Amino acid sequence: MEEQQKNELQLAEKTQAQVPSVSQSDWELMHGQAATLLESGFLPESIKTPSQAMMVILKGRELGIPMVRSLEGIDVISGRTAVKSELQLAMIFQNCPGAVVEYKHSDEKYCTVRTKRPLHAWQEFTFTMEDARRAGLLGKSNWKKYPKNMLRWRAVSDMASAVYPDAIAGLSYTFDDLGADVDEAGDVVLLPPKKDKNDRANASRLIQIDLLIASAEKIKDDAKRQVAIAYINSKKDDDCDLNPIYDRIEQLIKEGDSEND
């Protein structure tokens, strides 16, 4: 048990070690390298600007992953960092010496992966086509073309996040997890559509409406409270400024409080 704790402490110290800050000269050098690599045409299609390439390079730098390998295996999708399952495996073997990962079964119906950390018991993880159906994955072209590969990478990802979160530094999302279409090797071929700005604005407005209603519920006078809530609901599809409504509700709440004093 002491040996097990010692090994896990060493791994935690290794994966959590601070990365030196990026100096101005390093920053300029990396930006120039990112621009050159982008011009080469050999970067993944999902990386379209030097700034996007820089984000991936910096994330890899934090994890001790070489630049080119980072660009091949890391991406930022919908604001979240994702990795190829292949890179997750590499990080496991690099950061957790003695780890064993085996494919117990792999076909076009399901994949079972078994793994064992040093001084730990064996664990198994299975991902099936039924799991994929429930997750809404079967309509994607990559699941139609490469079901065996997709099942294998999903099983690996589940295993990595459950058993080796320290070794993969919490990078549990794969490209497929975040909605990107990938090929049989797990590389991104099509990013998920970005959310429309209007959709985000509408969602934000509905949250504001809900907060207004919650505030209106504090109005002591029943009649005024009902009128206020009805008025707020009528403004859901209106582009009017909501701030005056906030002010009026605060006034009504204060009036009710003063009447009770």
Summary of the structure (lengths in Angstrom):
residues: 261
radius of gyration: 25.7
end to end distance: 65.6
largest distance: 74.4
contacts: 741
relative contact order: 0.09
helix: 54%
strand: 13%
